[in-house]
Amino acid sequence: MKKLIVILYNIRSTYNVGAILRTCDCLGVSQAIFAGYTPFLDKGLPHEQEKLKKQIHKTALGAEDTVQWSRSVDIKATLAELRAQGYRIAALEQGEGSYNLATNQPFVEDIALILGEEVHGIPDDILHACDLLLEIPMCGRKESFNVSVATGIALWELRKADLSDTRKYLRTQK
């Protein structure tokens, strides 16, 4: 099974952070890396950390304790380190030359997926440091999904070739 890492870059909402962590847990993401001003449990004074933990927990439902996480203080150095470890760096972003996730071609390499700020996305200088852009095609009038929803769709597309009905940890009907 390939390894997946998710990098949350400048995600503002604690609810989005929690939802992304829950999705990471459900789809077997190896690690979540928090970069930029993305809020998490290690930010601020103890009373501020407690407030963040409560907000994140509302949507993470415990995944904040089950997903391995770290913080990056230098996103470009983190990307270079991940690339040196064999990860392909992918940004979930619309743009010229982006790969349409609906093409159904399985990914076999380890991937570090960067998610960007809710309104403005991922800055150009970071996009240029990526190996590829992944895009979810839009069918309606809106140009994008909420970042946590888009993360779920993208991670499912990246992971689905690894899944089968022979998994021992599948929930069973009662």
LINGI-V181912 format. One record per backbone hydrogen bond with DSSP energy under -1.0 kcal/mol. NH is the residue of the N-H (numbers start at 1). CO is the residue of the C=O. If there is no record, write none. Layout:
NH_CO / NH_CO
//
This chain:
5_111 / 6_31 / 7_113 / 8_33 / 9_115 / 10_35 / 17_13 / 18_14 / 19_15 / 20_16 / 21_17 / 22_18 / 23_19 / 24_20 / 25_21 / 26_22 / 27_23 / 28_25 / 29_24 / 30_4 / 32_68 / 33_6 / 34_70 / 35_8 / 38_35 / 43_40 / 49_45 / 50_46 / 51_47 / 52_48 / 53_49 / 54_50 / 55_51 / 56_52 / 57_53 / 58_54 / 59_56 / 60_56 / 61_57 / 63_60 / 65_62 / 67_63 / 70_32 / 72_34 / 78_74 / 79_75 / 80_76 / 81_77 / 82_78 / 83_79 / 84_80 / 85_81 / 86_83 / 87_82 / 88_110 / 90_112 / 91_132 / 92_114 / 93_91 / 93_134 / 98_95 / 99_133 / 101_135 / 103_100 / 111_3 / 112_88 / 113_5 / 114_90 / 115_7 / 117_121 / 121_117 / 127_123 / 128_124 / 130_127 / 131_89 / 132_89 / 134_91 / 135_99 / 150_146 / 151_147 / 152_148 / 153_149 / 154_150 / 155_151 / 156_152 / 157_153 / 158_154 / 159_155 / 160_156 / 162_159 / 163_160 / 167_164
//
